[in-house]
Structure formats: C-alpha cells, structure tokens
Amino acid sequence: MVVLAAAAALWVLAPLRRPAVAAEEETEREGLLRERDSISRSLRDLELDRATGKLSDADYAVLAARYRARALAVLRRLDAR
C-alpha cells in the first residue's frame, strides 16, 4: 500500500518538476541569444576598425575568423534546440 501511495505521489508531482527543466533550458537559450548578439556587434566593430585604419587587414582576418567560428558554434547550439 505504501509503495502504491508513493508511486501515485510521484506521478502527481512529476509535472511540478518539469517547469524547472524548461526554465533552465530557456535561460540557456537566452544566454546563447545574448552571446550571438554580442558576437555580431563585435564583428561590426572589427569591420569599422579596419575601415578606419585602426586595425590591419591581417589582424582583422585573425580576429574575424575567431568570432565567426564562435558565432557558428553558438548558432549550431541554437539550431540543435
């Protein structure tokens, strides 16, 4: 009887645990979206710095490649969700 009551309690309370997981996933998604936006701004700033002569073409290429690789990783994680 105790086992049956415990099983029933777990079944009834199971939906209460799911929102915590959903909220965690949503927080991760929001973090990824913020990171995507930050990388996008950084790429625009790099382009501006190169255009104004503050950054050489070689330095731009190295930094832009790093940002683009990171952006690709973030976008893939977002798509996987």
C-alpha positions, 0 to 999 in steps of 0.5 A: 500500500505504501509503495502504491501511495508513493508511486501515485505521489510521484506521478502527481508531482512529476509535472511540478518538476518539469517547469524547472527543466524548461526554465533552465533550458530557456535561460540557456537559450537566452544566454546563447541569444545574448552571446550571438548578439554580442558576437555580431556587434563585435564583428561590426566593430572589427569591420569599422576598425579596419575601415578606419585604419585602426586595425590591419587587414591581417589582424582583422582576418585573425580576429574575424575568423575567431568570432565567426567560428564562435558565432557558428558554434553558438548558432549550431547550439541554437539550431540543435534546440 
